[in-house]
Amino acid sequence: MERTVERRMWDQIVSGAGAVVAIVLLLLGAAALYGGNFGQDNVRDRLEPQKVTFPPLEAMTPK
């Protein structure tokens, strides 16, 4: 009987820890997406007024 209670307690701890990890990973993913979009928009907003452009990828060489 005592082993069943002990096993049930560990199952709840592991399940709870898994749920916490899943939530943290979702939040980190959302923060990464937000940060990436923010950075891209910020660079675009700063380069457009200066009329800075880059050639297409096909026209670029390793030099």
Secondary structure, DSSP 8 states (H G I E B T S, - for coil): -HHHHHHHHHHHHHHHHHHHHHHHHHHHHHHHHHHHHHHHHHHHHHHTTTT-----GGG----
